[in-house]
């Protein structure tokens, strides 16, 4: 079990190192990391996540009112 956990940690560290070696220099040179389609997908996810957070906040506000406190 320890070998499995250790192997997973090594894999994650190597993945982070590879991403760092590729992404950091690219950003410094001013290149985009995502394609235009990828940027659209990220913007869509951010919009939907923001809407979900607002809806959840409204539901919590409806359930807990100042009269209950």
C-alpha positions in Angstrom: 0.0 0.0 0.0 2.8 2.4 0.8 4.5 1.6 -2.5 1.2 2.5 -4.3 0.9 5.8 -2.5 4.5 6.6 -3.1 4.2 5.8 -6.8 1.1 8.1 -7.1 3.0 10.9 -5.3 6.0 10.5 -7.6 3.6 10.6 -10.6 2.0 13.8 -9.5 5.3 15.5 -8.8 6.6 14.5 -12.2 3.4 15.8 -13.9 3.7 19.1 -12.0 7.3 19.4 -13.0 6.5 18.8 -16.7 3.7 21.3 -16.7 5.9 23.8 -15.0 8.7 23.3 -17.5 6.3 23.9 -20.4 3.8 26.4 -19.2 6.0 28.9 -17.3 8.3 29.7 -20.2 5.4 29.9 -22.6 3.6 32.4 -20.4 6.7 34.5 -20.0 7.0 34.7 -23.8 3.4 35.8 -24.0 2.0 32.7 -25.7 -1.5 31.5 -24.8 -1.7 28.2 -23.0 -5.1 27.3 -24.4 -6.5 27.5 -27.9 -9.3 30.0 -28.6 -11.8 27.1 -28.3 -10.3 26.2 -24.9 -10.6 29.8 -23.7 -14.3 29.7 -24.7 -14.9 26.5 -22.7 -13.2 28.0 -19.7 -15.3 31.2 -19.9 -18.5 29.1 -20.2 -17.6 27.0 -17.2 -16.8 30.2 -15.2 -20.2 31.7 -16.1 -22.1 28.5 -15.2 -20.2 28.2 -11.9 -21.0 31.8 -11.0 -24.6 31.3 -11.7 -24.7 28.1 -9.6 -23.0 29.9 -6.7 -25.5 32.8 -6.9 -28.4 30.3 -7.0 -27.1 28.4 -4.0 -26.6 31.7 -2.0 -30.2 32.7 -2.8 -31.5 29.4 -1.6 -29.5 29.7 1.7 -30.8 33.2 2.2 -34.4 32.1 1.7 -34.0 29.3 4.3 -32.3 31.4 6.9 -34.0 34.7 7.6 -33.2 37.3 10.3 -36.4 36.3 12.2 -34.9 32.9 12.9 -31.9 34.3 14.7 
